[in-house]
Amino acid sequence: MLVRPVPRLRLTLCNDAPLRPAGDYVVYWMTAARRMSSNFALDRAVALAVEHGRPLLVFEALRSDYPWASDRLHRFVMDGMADTAARCAVAGVTYFPYVEPTHGAGRGLLRALAERAVAVVTDDAPYFFLPRMRAAAAAQCPVRMEAVDGNGLLPLRANDHAHVSAYVFRRMLQHTLTPHLAETPSDDALAALGELPAARIPESVLRRWEPAGPGALGDGARLGGLPIDHDVRPSAIRGGERAGAAALARFVALRLDRYDQDRNHPDVDATSGLSPYLHFGHVGAHQVFAAVREVERWAPPAVPRKVTGTREGWWGVRAPAEAFLDQVVTWRELGFAECFHRPGSDRYETLPAWAQATLDKHRADPRPSPYGPAEFEAAATHDRLWNAAQTQLVHEGVLQNYMRMLWGKKVLEWSRTPQDAFATLLHLNDKYALDGRDPNSVSGIAWCFGRYDRPWGPERPVFGSVRFMSTDAAARKLRLTNYLRRYEAREELPC
């Protein structure tokens, strides 16, 4: 079995070090695409292993000092590590899961593995601390390091700039995406390894850095002794490739049909629930698209569809699927393009000039209900609907789609300055949300301040010409009874 070649636009050379054909193994350093299926980076690592007749070593490390490290985030990642360990065991592939016991304990581990490697392949993720970590590792790596972009359906380098709106980005996608849809990662890249033996991890490495055994991952995860935040408890939502695949299957089978009609209603569980799995790489964009494509019996049109930039009609599928694809392709990849082409997109100063100007003009406006970060975090505002949303975030690590927009708009309205509001939202999102620290969730926050939007009139206090949202309006048009009952009952519980 041949593994599919990685499209050239998705492959980046990280350093000037040479390949070492006589090395003992090829290392796949898994940092963002934390799955063993539909993974372009894994395809590339397997291809190098087959080409050089050397085993594959899958290396996945979990640092203790990343920003917002907590029981919640660690547990979700370790669920995925347990799945990867099981997949590699069945395939006879060596997997080295490392959970850092103390700050800095893992320093030097990748270099030590690379000393015996043919090459190192890793994920090309443009967000959080990952680009800095990858650049630092590449500078010290004694062999070639390659990074592979598996972030979305459109390669990041197929487009050369950020876009001002979803409409403009959607037009670009409609012009350029179709040929890339034929370039898909392998469902089972490990099968291409054939009879290659398992890699042997050097004894010197194992003596210094102990891998996490199967019993220490997933259900057996030991978190109490790690130097992370134990106040942010694990969510009931479990991580991992198996849980992600199950969530995707449930969505397309049970909820996709009503997505366009019901996704905004908190009482109706019509959203996909996939954002945590997409963020941690337990599910990939190509897998999501393939699932929708199958249920919709979609095939690329023989004649390109008319490019209009509108949300409906271009895919040529049913309205619910059109609505979902616009979210998971247009809006998600818009955020990734912003992050990739405009570093620092999580800073207030990168908001559109018109938005900053109008917010600054109304900076001194009286706030009807000013709150500080601690009151927001504790869900201690006057607004029961906002408090319910914050309670959902703190306890479950997710926010219902419409409620996330309303949640952000109210923090802007009730904070002393727009800069304070932006900082508060990033803090709450990154600390509690399973899909925080991600280009897509940053896009959602920045949208509350005018990014990807236009000026709206008439001007309002605090907001100026930034779009306004009201909890009273939401209560009139949304189904909220069960949502409020569920999360108001939890407001007094510890997180």
C-alpha positions as CSV (number, residue, x, y, z in Angstrom):
1,M,0.0,0.0,0.0
2,L,1.3,3.4,-1.0
3,V,0.8,6.4,1.3
4,R,-0.6,9.5,-0.5
5,P,2.0,12.2,-1.3
6,V,1.7,15.4,0.6
7,P,0.8,18.4,-1.6
8,R,3.8,20.7,-2.0
9,L,2.0,23.7,-0.7
10,R,1.5,22.0,2.6
11,L,5.2,21.1,3.2
12,T,7.7,23.5,4.7
13,L,11.4,23.0,5.5
14,C,12.1,24.3,9.0
15,N,15.9,24.2,9.0
16,D,19.0,23.7,6.9
17,A,20.1,20.4,8.5
18,P,20.5,17.4,6.1
19,L,18.6,14.1,6.0
20,R,20.5,11.3,7.6
21,P,19.6,8.2,5.5
22,A,21.5,5.9,7.9
23,G,19.5,7.0,10.9
24,D,17.6,4.5,13.0
25,Y,14.1,5.8,12.5
26,V,11.9,8.7,11.2
27,V,10.4,10.8,14.0
28,Y,6.8,12.2,13.7
29,W,6.6,14.8,16.4
30,M,2.9,15.2,16.9
31,T,2.0,18.6,18.2
32,A,-1.3,19.7,16.7
33,A,-2.8,17.0,14.5
34,R,-3.1,14.5,17.4
35,R,-4.6,11.7,15.4
36,M,-3.6,8.6,13.4
37,S,-6.0,9.0,10.6
38,S,-6.5,11.7,7.9
39,N,-3.2,13.4,8.9
40,F,-1.0,14.9,6.2
41,A,2.0,15.1,8.6
42,L,1.7,11.4,9.5
43,D,1.5,10.7,5.7
44,R,4.8,12.5,5.2
45,A,6.6,10.8,8.0
46,V,5.4,7.4,6.8
47,A,6.5,8.2,3.3
48,L,10.0,9.1,4.5
49,A,10.1,5.9,6.6
50,V,9.2,3.7,3.6
51,E,11.5,5.6,1.3
52,H,14.5,5.0,3.6
53,G,13.5,1.6,4.8
54,R,13.5,2.8,8.4
55,P,10.9,2.4,11.2
56,L,8.6,5.2,12.3
57,L,8.7,6.7,15.8
58,V,5.6,8.7,16.8
59,F,6.5,11.2,19.6
60,E,3.9,13.2,21.5
61,A,4.8,15.3,24.4
62,L,2.6,17.3,26.8
63,R,4.4,20.2,28.5
64,S,3.5,21.3,32.0
65,D,4.3,25.0,31.4
66,Y,2.1,26.0,28.5
67,P,-0.2,28.9,29.1
68,W,-3.4,27.9,31.0
69,A,-2.1,24.4,31.6
70,S,-4.8,22.7,33.7
71,D,-6.5,19.4,34.6
72,R,-9.1,20.1,32.0
73,L,-6.8,20.6,29.1
74,H,-4.3,18.0,30.2
75,R,-7.0,15.4,30.6
76,F,-8.4,16.1,27.1
77,V,-5.0,15.7,25.5
78,M,-4.2,12.6,27.5
79,D,-7.4,11.0,26.3
80,G,-6.0,11.4,22.8
81,M,-2.7,10.0,23.8
82,A,-4.4,6.9,25.1
83,D,-6.1,6.5,21.7
84,T,-2.8,7.0,19.9
85,A,-1.1,4.5,22.1
86,A,-3.7,1.9,21.3
87,R,-3.6,2.5,17.5
88,C,0.2,2.3,17.4
89,A,0.2,-0.9,19.5
90,V,-2.2,-2.6,17.0
91,A,-0.1,-1.4,14.1
92,G,3.2,-2.4,15.7
93,V,4.5,1.2,15.6
94,T,6.6,2.6,18.4
95,Y,4.8,5.5,20.2
96,F,6.6,7.6,22.8
97,P,4.1,9.6,24.9
98,Y,5.8,12.0,27.4
99,V,3.9,13.9,30.1
100,E,6.3,16.4,31.6
101,P,6.3,15.9,35.4
102,T,8.0,19.2,36.3
103,H,8.6,22.4,34.4
104,G,11.4,22.0,32.0
105,A,11.9,18.3,32.6
106,G,11.3,17.5,28.9
107,R,13.9,20.0,27.6
108,G,16.3,18.3,25.2
109,L,14.1,15.2,24.6
110,L,13.3,15.9,21.0
111,R,16.9,16.7,20.2
112,A,18.0,13.4,21.8
113,L,15.5,11.5,19.7
114,A,16.6,13.4,16.6
115,E,20.3,12.5,17.1
116,R,19.4,9.0,15.9
117,A,16.8,10.0,13.3
118,V,16.6,10.1,9.5
119,A,14.5,13.2,9.8
120,V,11.8,14.9,12.0
121,V,8.4,15.7,10.7
122,T,6.0,17.8,12.7
123,D,2.7,19.8,12.4
124,D,2.6,23.3,10.9
125,A,0.2,24.9,13.3
126,P,0.1,28.8,13.2
127,Y,-1.4,29.4,16.6
128,F,-0.7,29.6,20.4
129,F,2.9,28.9,21.4
130,L,3.4,26.3,18.7
131,P,5.2,28.4,16.0
132,R,7.7,29.6,18.6
133,M,8.2,26.1,20.0
134,R,8.7,24.7,16.5
135,A,11.2,27.4,15.5
136,A,13.3,26.8,18.6
137,A,13.3,23.1,18.1
138,A,14.2,23.4,14.4
139,A,17.2,25.6,15.3
140,Q,18.6,22.9,17.6
141,C,17.6,19.8,15.5
142,P,20.6,18.0,14.1
143,V,18.6,16.6,11.1
144,R,16.1,17.9,8.6
145,M,12.8,19.0,10.2
146,E,9.8,19.4,8.0
147,A,6.4,20.9,9.0
148,V,3.2,19.9,7.3
149,D,0.0,22.0,7.1
150,G,-3.1,19.9,7.8
151,N,-5.1,22.8,9.3
152,G,-7.9,23.1,6.7
153,L,-9.2,22.2,3.3
154,L,-7.3,25.1,1.8
155,P,-3.5,25.0,2.4
156,L,-2.5,28.1,4.3
157,R,0.0,29.1,1.5
158,A,-2.6,28.9,-1.2
159,N,-3.7,32.3,-0.1
160,D,-1.3,35.2,0.5
161,H,-3.1,37.5,2.9
162,A,-5.7,37.9,5.6
163,H,-9.2,39.0,4.6
164,V,-11.4,41.7,5.9
165,S,-14.7,39.8,5.9
166,A,-16.2,36.3,5.5
167,Y,-17.7,37.4,2.2
168,V,-14.3,38.4,0.7
169,F,-12.7,35.2,2.0
170,R,-15.7,33.1,0.8
171,R,-15.3,34.5,-2.8
172,M,-11.6,33.5,-2.7
173,L,-12.5,30.0,-1.5
174,Q,-15.1,29.7,-4.3
175,H,-12.4,30.6,-6.8
176,T,-9.6,28.4,-5.5
177,L,-10.8,25.6,-3.3
178,T,-12.2,22.9,-5.7
179,P,-8.8,21.5,-6.9
180,H,-7.6,21.2,-3.3
181,L,-10.6,19.0,-2.4
182,A,-9.1,16.2,-4.4
183,E,-5.9,16.3,-2.2
184,T,-6.9,14.3,0.8
185,P,-4.8,12.6,3.6
186,S,-4.7,8.8,4.0
187,D,-7.3,7.0,6.1
188,D,-4.7,4.5,7.3
189,A,-1.1,5.7,6.6
190,L,0.4,3.2,9.0
191,A,-0.6,0.3,6.7
192,A,2.0,1.6,4.2
193,L,4.8,0.7,6.6
194,G,4.3,-3.0,5.7
195,E,6.9,-5.2,7.4
196,L,9.1,-2.4,8.7
197,P,10.1,-3.3,12.3
198,A,9.2,-1.2,15.3
199,A,11.6,1.6,16.2
200,R,13.9,1.2,19.2
201,I,14.1,4.2,21.5
202,P,17.7,4.7,22.7
203,E,18.3,3.4,26.3
204,S,19.9,6.7,27.1
205,V,16.7,8.5,26.3
206,L,14.5,6.1,28.3
207,R,16.7,6.4,31.4
208,R,16.3,10.2,31.4
209,W,12.8,10.6,30.1
210,E,10.2,8.0,31.2
211,P,7.4,7.6,28.7
212,A,3.8,7.6,30.1
213,G,2.6,4.0,30.3
214,P,-0.9,3.1,29.0
215,G,-2.3,3.0,32.5
216,A,-1.3,6.7,33.1
217,L,-3.3,8.0,30.1
218,G,-7.0,8.3,29.5
219,D,-9.1,7.0,32.3
220,G,-5.9,6.4,34.4
221,A,-4.5,9.9,33.9
222,R,-2.7,11.0,37.0
223,L,-3.0,14.8,37.3
224,G,-2.7,15.6,40.9
225,G,1.1,15.7,41.1
226,L,1.6,17.7,38.0
227,P,2.5,21.5,38.2
228,I,-0.7,22.6,36.5
229,D,-3.9,24.4,37.5
230,H,-6.0,21.9,39.4
231,D,-8.9,24.3,40.0
232,V,-10.0,24.1,36.3
233,R,-11.3,20.5,36.5
234,P,-11.7,18.1,33.7
235,S,-14.8,18.4,31.6
236,A,-17.3,15.6,31.2
237,I,-16.6,15.9,27.5
238,R,-13.9,13.3,26.8
239,G,-11.1,13.9,24.3
240,G,-9.4,11.6,21.8
241,E,-9.7,10.4,18.3
242,R,-12.4,7.8,19.1
243,A,-14.6,10.4,21.0
244,G,-14.1,12.9,18.1
245,A,-15.1,10.3,15.5
246,A,-18.2,9.4,17.6
247,A,-19.2,13.1,17.9
248,L,-18.8,13.6,14.2
249,A,-20.9,10.5,13.4
250,R,-23.7,11.6,15.9
251,F,-23.8,15.0,14.3
252,V,-24.2,14.0,10.7
253,A,-26.7,11.2,11.6
254,L,-28.9,13.1,14.1
255,R,-28.4,16.9,14.0
256,L,-27.2,18.0,10.6
257,D,-30.7,17.9,9.1
258,R,-31.8,20.7,11.4
259,Y,-28.6,22.6,11.7
260,D,-29.7,25.7,9.8
261,Q,-33.0,26.0,11.7
262,D,-32.0,25.1,15.2
263,R,-28.3,25.8,15.8
264,N,-28.9,29.2,17.5
265,H,-31.4,27.8,20.0
266,P,-29.6,26.8,23.3
267,D,-32.4,24.5,24.3
268,V,-32.0,22.5,21.1
269,D,-28.8,20.4,20.8
270,A,-28.3,21.1,17.1
271,T,-24.6,22.2,17.0
272,S,-21.8,19.9,16.0
273,G,-19.8,19.9,19.2
274,L,-16.7,19.4,17.1
275,S,-14.7,22.5,18.0
276,P,-12.7,20.9,20.9
277,Y,-11.8,18.0,18.7
278,L,-10.8,20.2,15.8
279,H,-8.7,22.4,18.1
280,F,-6.7,19.5,19.6
281,G,-6.5,17.7,16.2
282,H,-8.4,14.7,17.4
283,V,-10.6,15.3,14.3
284,G,-9.4,16.9,11.1
285,A,-11.2,19.2,8.6
286,H,-10.9,16.6,5.8
287,Q,-12.7,14.1,8.0
288,V,-15.5,16.5,8.8
289,F,-15.9,17.4,5.1
290,A,-15.8,13.7,4.1
291,A,-18.6,12.9,6.5
292,V,-20.8,15.6,5.2
293,R,-19.9,14.8,1.6
294,E,-20.9,11.2,2.1
295,V,-24.3,12.0,3.7
296,E,-25.0,14.6,1.0
297,R,-23.7,12.4,-1.8
298,W,-21.7,15.4,-2.9
299,A,-19.2,15.4,-5.9
300,P,-17.3,18.3,-7.4
301,P,-19.3,19.8,-10.2
302,A,-18.2,19.2,-13.8
303,V,-18.6,22.9,-14.5
304,P,-17.4,25.2,-11.7
305,R,-20.3,26.8,-9.9
306,K,-20.8,30.6,-10.2
307,V,-18.7,32.5,-7.7
308,T,-20.9,34.9,-5.8
309,G,-19.4,35.0,-2.3
310,T,-22.8,34.3,-0.8
311,R,-23.3,31.7,2.0
312,E,-25.9,29.6,0.1
313,G,-25.8,27.7,-3.2
314,W,-22.1,27.3,-4.0
315,W,-21.7,23.8,-2.5
316,G,-24.9,22.6,-4.1
317,V,-26.1,20.6,-1.1
318,R,-29.2,20.9,1.2
319,A,-29.6,24.1,3.2
320,P,-28.5,22.5,6.6
321,A,-25.3,21.2,5.0
322,E,-24.6,24.6,3.3
323,A,-25.0,26.3,6.6
324,F,-22.7,23.9,8.4
325,L,-20.0,23.9,5.7
326,D,-20.0,27.7,5.8
327,Q,-19.2,27.5,9.5
328,V,-16.6,24.7,9.4
329,V,-14.9,25.8,6.2
330,T,-15.4,29.5,5.6
331,W,-15.4,30.9,9.1
332,R,-12.9,28.4,10.6
333,E,-10.4,28.8,7.8
334,L,-10.9,32.6,7.8
335,G,-9.5,32.6,11.3
336,F,-6.6,30.4,10.4
337,A,-5.7,32.7,7.5
338,E,-5.8,35.7,9.8
339,C,-3.6,34.0,12.3
340,F,-1.1,32.8,9.7
341,H,-0.8,36.0,7.6
342,R,-1.2,38.5,10.5
343,P,0.8,37.4,13.6
344,G,-0.6,39.0,16.7
345,S,-4.2,38.7,15.6
346,D,-5.1,38.0,19.3
347,R,-4.1,41.6,20.1
348,Y,-6.7,44.4,20.4
349,E,-4.4,46.6,18.2
350,T,-5.1,44.4,15.2
351,L,-8.8,45.1,15.2
352,P,-10.0,47.1,12.1
353,A,-9.2,50.8,12.3
354,W,-12.8,51.8,12.1
355,A,-13.7,49.6,15.0
356,Q,-10.9,50.9,17.2
357,A,-11.9,54.5,16.3
358,T,-15.6,54.2,17.1
359,L,-14.9,52.3,20.4
360,D,-12.3,54.9,21.4
361,K,-14.8,57.7,20.6
362,H,-17.2,56.1,23.1
363,R,-14.6,55.1,25.6
364,A,-15.8,57.6,28.2
365,D,-19.5,56.6,27.9
366,P,-21.0,55.5,31.2
367,R,-21.2,51.7,31.4
368,P,-24.7,50.6,32.6
369,S,-23.3,47.8,34.7
370,P,-19.5,47.9,35.0
371,Y,-17.8,44.7,36.2
372,G,-14.2,43.6,36.7
373,P,-12.5,40.4,35.6
374,A,-13.2,38.6,38.9
375,E,-17.0,39.3,38.7
376,F,-17.1,38.0,35.1
377,E,-15.2,34.9,36.0
378,A,-17.5,34.1,38.9
379,A,-20.7,34.7,36.7
380,A,-21.7,37.4,39.2
381,T,-23.4,39.9,36.9
382,H,-27.0,41.1,37.1
383,D,-27.9,39.2,33.9
384,R,-29.2,35.6,34.4
385,L,-28.7,34.7,30.7
386,W,-25.1,35.9,30.7
387,N,-24.4,34.1,34.0
388,A,-25.8,30.9,32.6
389,A,-23.4,31.1,29.6
390,Q,-20.4,31.8,31.8
391,T,-21.4,28.9,34.1
392,Q,-21.6,26.6,31.1
393,L,-18.1,27.7,30.1
394,V,-16.6,27.2,33.5
395,H,-18.2,23.8,34.2
396,E,-18.2,22.2,30.8
397,G,-15.5,24.0,28.8
398,V,-17.8,24.9,25.9
399,L,-20.2,27.6,25.0
400,Q,-23.3,27.2,22.9
401,N,-22.6,29.0,19.5
402,Y,-25.1,31.9,19.8
403,M,-24.4,32.3,23.4
404,R,-20.7,32.8,22.8
405,M,-21.5,35.8,20.6
406,L,-23.8,37.3,23.2
407,W,-21.4,36.5,26.0
408,G,-18.7,38.5,24.2
409,K,-20.8,41.5,23.4
410,K,-22.0,41.9,26.9
411,V,-18.4,41.8,28.3
412,L,-17.7,44.7,25.9
413,E,-20.7,46.6,27.1
414,W,-20.0,46.1,30.8
415,S,-16.2,46.5,30.9
416,R,-14.5,49.8,31.8
417,T,-12.7,50.0,28.5
418,P,-12.8,48.0,25.3
419,Q,-9.2,46.9,25.9
420,D,-10.2,45.5,29.3
421,A,-13.1,43.7,27.7
422,F,-10.9,42.1,25.0
423,A,-8.4,41.0,27.7
424,T,-11.1,39.5,29.9
425,L,-12.6,37.5,27.1
426,L,-9.3,36.1,26.0
427,H,-8.6,35.1,29.6
428,L,-11.9,33.4,30.2
429,N,-11.8,31.7,26.8
430,D,-8.3,30.4,27.0
431,K,-8.5,29.3,30.6
432,Y,-11.8,27.4,30.5
433,A,-12.7,26.6,26.9
434,L,-11.7,23.3,25.4
435,D,-11.5,25.1,22.0
436,G,-9.7,28.2,23.4
437,R,-6.2,29.2,22.4
438,D,-7.3,28.7,18.8
439,P,-7.6,31.0,15.7
440,N,-11.3,30.2,15.4
441,S,-12.2,31.2,19.0
442,V,-10.0,34.3,18.7
443,S,-12.0,35.2,15.6
444,G,-15.2,34.9,17.6
445,I,-13.9,37.2,20.2
446,A,-12.6,39.7,17.7
447,W,-15.9,39.7,15.8
448,C,-17.6,41.0,18.9
449,F,-15.3,44.1,18.5
450,G,-15.9,44.6,14.7
451,R,-13.5,42.2,13.0
452,Y,-15.0,40.8,9.8
453,D,-18.0,43.1,10.3
454,R,-19.0,46.5,9.1
455,P,-20.1,49.7,10.9
456,W,-23.8,49.7,12.0
457,G,-26.0,52.7,12.6
458,P,-27.2,54.5,14.5
459,E,-24.3,54.8,16.9
460,R,-25.0,53.5,20.4
461,P,-23.4,54.3,23.7
462,V,-20.2,52.2,24.4
463,F,-20.5,50.3,21.1
464,G,-20.5,53.3,18.7
465,S,-21.0,51.7,15.3
466,V,-19.9,48.2,16.4
467,R,-22.8,45.7,16.1
468,F,-24.9,45.6,19.3
469,M,-26.5,42.5,20.8
470,S,-29.1,42.4,23.6
471,T,-29.9,39.6,26.0
472,D,-33.6,40.9,26.0
473,A,-33.7,40.3,22.2
474,A,-32.1,36.9,22.6
475,A,-34.6,35.9,25.3
476,R,-37.5,36.9,22.9
477,K,-36.3,34.9,19.9
478,L,-34.4,32.0,21.3
479,R,-35.6,28.8,23.1
480,L,-33.9,29.2,26.5
481,T,-36.0,27.6,29.2
482,N,-34.1,24.4,29.6
483,Y,-30.7,26.2,29.1
484,L,-31.4,28.6,32.0
485,R,-32.7,25.9,34.2
486,R,-29.7,23.7,33.7
487,Y,-27.0,26.3,34.2
488,E,-28.7,28.4,36.9
489,A,-28.8,25.3,39.0
490,R,-25.0,25.0,38.7
491,E,-24.0,28.5,39.5
492,E,-23.3,27.7,43.2
493,L,-21.2,24.7,42.5
494,P,-17.4,24.8,42.5
495,C,-15.8,24.7,39.1
